[in-house]
Amino acid sequence: MNQPNNAKLEALKKSWQQKKAINDKLDKIGFKIGVYSGKGGVGKTTVAVNLAVSLGNKDKQVGILDTDVDCPNVPKIIGVHQDAIYQNGVITPGQAFGVKVVSMGFFQENEEEAIIWRGPMIHNAINQFLQTTEWGDLDILVVDLPPGTSDAPLSVMQNLQLDGFVVVTTPHELAKLDAKRSINMIRKMNVDVIGVVENFSGGQFGSGGGESLAQEMDVPFLGCINLRDDYQLMDSPTIVKNKEANAEYEVIANQVLSSLTNK
């Protein structure tokens, strides 16, 4: 009769030990922030990469962890200069523009191959990243989350004690709706929302959706990222080649730093 209870206790013990191992591994990191959106295709990874580089430009030691296991795009967008290495059970992050980078993209033989994994395998891969990466001393770790409100983002939120989230939306009503779902999920996990960023602002996409979302959900509005041709080039972060984009991200990065330091 006690076997089910014993199994449950063992599972709880294993979960606690896993969380402790992750927290011990990340104890040299000052702040951990998630970049998140309920809807795919809103430019979340682009925002995460450019924000990470912008924070690094402010004399901060920054890392970016790509937890979108089945569609890992961070290495492509940031233009990695040095790949991450897995050796003797330890992951050494890659490097690009002063930012340390870890992504499943480093460990694919062919970037065009689909990673077809069920939830438990994705959960295990994320936990392996968290437990085996040697980040060293970081001021900020930017975590690029997969879209949606299911297994993968839930694994990150449950196992990584994040200090806050930057939520990405576009002006489109459907993107706003999914961003609201994201904010509600974050709140259910008792984590702060640092603020909302409106991406793809201007032109045929319109503008104002991010600001109205922030007002409706009573969270800070961090700023707009306007549409630019330079975002089509993925050899390096857009902020290193476009002054206007750099200025937009500098405003957002300043607000993120202010929010973190005022905690």
C-alpha positions as CSV (number, residue, x, y, z in Angstrom):
1,M,0.0,0.0,0.0
2,N,2.9,2.3,0.7
3,Q,4.6,1.8,-2.7
4,P,2.8,4.6,-4.6
5,N,3.6,7.0,-1.7
6,N,7.2,5.9,-1.7
7,A,7.5,6.5,-5.4
8,K,6.0,9.9,-5.1
9,L,8.4,10.8,-2.3
10,E,11.3,9.6,-4.4
11,A,10.2,11.7,-7.4
12,L,9.9,14.8,-5.1
13,K,13.3,14.1,-3.7
14,K,14.8,13.7,-7.2
15,S,13.1,17.0,-8.3
16,W,14.5,18.8,-5.3
17,Q,18.0,17.5,-5.8
18,Q,17.8,18.5,-9.5
19,K,16.8,22.0,-8.6
20,K,19.5,22.3,-6.0
21,A,22.1,21.1,-8.5
22,I,21.0,23.7,-11.0
23,N,21.0,26.5,-8.5
24,D,24.4,25.5,-7.2
25,K,25.7,25.5,-10.8
26,L,24.3,29.0,-11.5
27,D,25.3,30.6,-8.2
28,K,27.8,32.9,-9.8
29,I,25.2,34.5,-12.0
30,G,23.9,37.8,-10.8
31,F,20.5,37.9,-12.5
32,K,18.6,35.5,-14.8
33,I,16.0,36.9,-17.2
34,G,13.7,35.2,-19.6
35,V,12.7,36.5,-23.1
36,Y,9.3,34.9,-23.9
37,S,6.3,35.0,-26.1
38,G,3.3,32.8,-26.4
39,K,3.2,33.1,-30.1
40,G,6.0,31.9,-32.4
41,G,7.3,34.2,-35.2
42,V,7.2,37.4,-33.2
43,G,11.0,37.8,-33.3
44,K,11.6,36.6,-29.7
45,T,15.0,35.2,-30.4
46,T,16.1,38.3,-32.3
47,V,15.1,40.4,-29.3
48,A,16.9,38.1,-26.9
49,V,20.2,38.2,-28.9
50,N,20.2,41.9,-29.5
51,L,19.2,42.6,-25.8
52,A,22.0,40.3,-24.6
53,V,24.6,42.1,-26.8
54,S,23.3,45.5,-25.7
55,L,23.6,44.5,-22.1
56,G,27.1,43.4,-22.8
57,N,27.9,46.7,-24.3
58,K,27.2,48.2,-20.9
59,D,30.3,46.5,-19.4
60,K,28.2,43.6,-18.1
61,Q,29.3,40.0,-18.3
62,V,26.4,38.4,-20.2
63,G,25.4,34.9,-21.3
64,I,22.5,33.7,-23.5
65,L,21.0,30.3,-23.1
66,D,18.9,29.0,-26.0
67,T,16.2,26.7,-24.5
68,D,14.3,26.4,-27.8
69,V,15.6,22.8,-28.2
70,D,13.7,21.8,-31.3
71,C,14.3,25.1,-33.2
72,P,17.6,26.5,-31.9
73,N,18.3,29.7,-33.7
74,V,20.5,31.8,-31.4
75,P,23.8,30.7,-33.0
76,K,22.5,31.7,-36.4
77,I,21.3,35.1,-35.3
78,I,24.2,36.1,-33.1
79,G,26.9,35.0,-35.6
80,V,28.9,32.8,-33.2
81,H,32.7,33.2,-33.4
82,Q,33.5,30.2,-31.3
83,D,31.2,27.1,-30.8
84,A,30.3,25.7,-27.5
85,I,32.1,22.5,-26.5
86,Y,30.9,19.4,-24.6
87,Q,33.8,17.5,-23.0
88,N,34.1,15.3,-20.0
89,G,30.5,16.0,-19.0
90,V,30.9,19.8,-19.1
91,I,29.7,22.4,-21.6
92,T,31.9,25.3,-22.3
93,P,29.9,28.1,-23.8
94,G,30.6,29.5,-27.3
95,Q,31.5,33.2,-27.7
96,A,30.1,36.0,-29.9
97,F,30.4,39.8,-29.5
98,G,31.5,39.4,-25.9
99,V,28.5,37.2,-25.0
100,K,28.7,33.6,-23.9
101,V,26.3,31.3,-25.8
102,V,24.8,27.8,-25.3
103,S,22.3,26.3,-27.7
104,M,21.3,22.9,-29.0
105,G,22.3,24.4,-32.4
106,F,25.9,23.7,-31.5
107,F,25.3,20.0,-31.2
108,Q,23.4,19.3,-34.4
109,E,25.3,17.7,-37.2
110,N,23.0,19.3,-39.7
111,E,21.2,22.5,-38.8
112,E,18.4,21.7,-41.4
113,E,17.5,18.4,-39.7
114,A,14.4,18.4,-37.5
115,I,14.8,17.6,-33.8
116,I,11.7,15.4,-33.2
117,W,11.5,14.9,-29.5
118,R,8.7,14.5,-27.0
119,G,8.3,16.6,-23.9
120,P,10.4,14.5,-21.5
121,M,13.4,14.5,-23.9
122,I,13.2,18.2,-24.3
123,H,12.9,18.6,-20.5
124,N,16.0,16.4,-20.0
125,A,18.0,18.4,-22.6
126,I,17.1,21.7,-20.9
127,N,18.1,20.3,-17.5
128,Q,21.4,19.0,-18.9
129,F,22.2,22.5,-20.2
130,L,21.4,23.9,-16.8
131,Q,23.4,21.4,-14.8
132,T,26.5,21.0,-17.0
133,T,27.3,24.4,-18.4
134,E,30.2,26.3,-16.9
135,W,29.2,29.9,-17.2
136,G,31.7,31.3,-14.8
137,D,31.0,34.7,-13.3
138,L,28.1,36.4,-15.2
139,D,26.2,39.6,-14.3
140,I,23.2,38.5,-16.4
141,L,22.0,35.3,-18.1
142,V,19.5,35.9,-20.8
143,V,17.3,32.8,-21.4
144,D,15.6,32.6,-24.8
145,L,12.5,30.5,-24.1
146,P,10.5,28.5,-26.7
147,P,7.0,29.9,-27.5
148,G,3.8,28.5,-26.0
149,T,2.7,27.7,-22.5
150,S,3.4,24.0,-22.4
151,D,6.3,21.6,-21.5
152,A,9.4,23.4,-22.6
153,P,8.8,26.9,-21.2
154,L,7.3,25.3,-18.1
155,S,10.5,23.2,-17.5
156,V,12.5,26.4,-17.6
157,M,10.2,28.3,-15.2
158,Q,10.1,25.4,-12.8
159,N,13.8,24.6,-12.7
160,L,15.4,27.9,-13.2
161,Q,14.8,30.7,-10.6
162,L,14.4,33.6,-13.0
163,D,14.4,37.2,-11.8
164,G,11.9,38.4,-14.4
165,F,10.6,38.2,-18.0
166,V,10.7,40.4,-21.0
167,V,7.6,39.5,-23.0
168,V,7.7,40.1,-26.8
169,T,4.7,40.9,-29.0
170,T,4.0,42.4,-32.3
171,P,1.2,45.0,-32.9
172,H,-1.1,42.3,-34.2
173,E,-4.1,41.4,-32.1
174,L,-3.4,37.6,-32.2
175,A,0.2,38.2,-30.9
176,K,-1.2,40.5,-28.2
177,L,-3.6,37.7,-27.1
178,D,-0.9,35.1,-26.9
179,A,1.3,37.6,-25.0
180,K,-1.5,38.0,-22.5
181,R,-1.5,34.2,-22.0
182,S,2.3,34.3,-21.5
183,I,2.0,37.1,-18.9
184,N,-0.7,35.1,-17.1
185,M,1.5,32.0,-17.1
186,I,4.4,34.0,-15.7
187,R,2.2,35.3,-12.9
188,K,1.0,31.9,-12.1
189,M,4.6,30.9,-11.6
190,N,5.1,33.9,-9.3
191,V,7.8,35.5,-11.3
192,D,8.0,39.2,-12.2
193,V,7.2,40.6,-15.6
194,I,10.0,43.2,-16.3
195,G,8.0,44.6,-19.2
196,V,6.7,44.3,-22.8
197,V,8.6,44.9,-26.0
198,E,6.8,45.6,-29.3
199,N,8.7,44.0,-32.2
200,F,8.0,44.5,-36.0
201,S,6.7,48.0,-35.2
202,G,5.7,50.3,-38.1
203,G,4.9,49.9,-41.7
204,Q,2.3,47.3,-42.7
205,F,2.3,45.8,-39.1
206,G,1.1,49.1,-37.5
207,S,2.1,50.1,-34.0
208,G,0.8,50.6,-30.5
209,G,-0.1,47.0,-29.7
210,G,2.7,46.5,-27.3
211,E,2.0,49.7,-25.4
212,S,-1.8,48.9,-25.1
213,L,-1.0,45.4,-24.0
214,A,1.3,46.8,-21.2
215,Q,-1.5,49.1,-20.1
216,E,-4.1,46.3,-20.1
217,M,-1.9,44.0,-18.1
218,D,-0.4,46.7,-15.8
219,V,3.2,46.0,-16.7
220,P,5.9,48.4,-17.9
221,F,6.3,49.1,-21.6
222,L,10.0,48.8,-22.5
223,G,9.9,50.1,-26.1
224,C,9.3,49.5,-29.8
225,I,11.7,47.7,-32.2
226,N,11.0,49.0,-35.7
227,L,11.1,47.0,-38.9
228,R,14.4,47.3,-40.7
229,D,16.0,45.6,-43.7
230,D,19.1,44.8,-41.6
231,Y,17.2,42.2,-39.6
232,Q,17.2,40.0,-42.8
233,L,21.0,39.6,-42.5
234,M,22.0,37.0,-39.9
235,D,25.7,37.3,-39.9
236,S,25.7,39.4,-36.7
237,P,23.3,41.1,-34.3
238,T,21.5,44.0,-35.9
239,I,22.6,46.5,-33.2
240,V,26.2,46.2,-34.3
241,K,25.5,47.4,-37.8
242,N,22.5,49.8,-37.4
243,K,22.7,52.8,-35.1
244,E,18.9,53.3,-34.9
245,A,18.4,49.7,-33.8
246,N,21.2,50.1,-31.3
247,A,19.5,53.2,-29.8
248,E,16.2,51.3,-29.5
249,Y,17.8,48.4,-27.7
250,E,19.8,50.7,-25.4
251,V,16.6,52.2,-24.1
252,I,15.2,48.7,-23.4
253,A,18.5,47.5,-21.9
254,N,18.6,50.5,-19.5
255,Q,15.1,49.8,-18.3
256,V,15.9,46.1,-17.8
257,L,18.9,47.0,-15.8
258,S,17.0,49.5,-13.7
259,S,14.3,46.9,-13.0
260,L,16.8,44.3,-11.9
261,T,18.9,46.6,-9.7
262,N,15.8,47.9,-8.0
263,K,14.7,44.4,-6.9
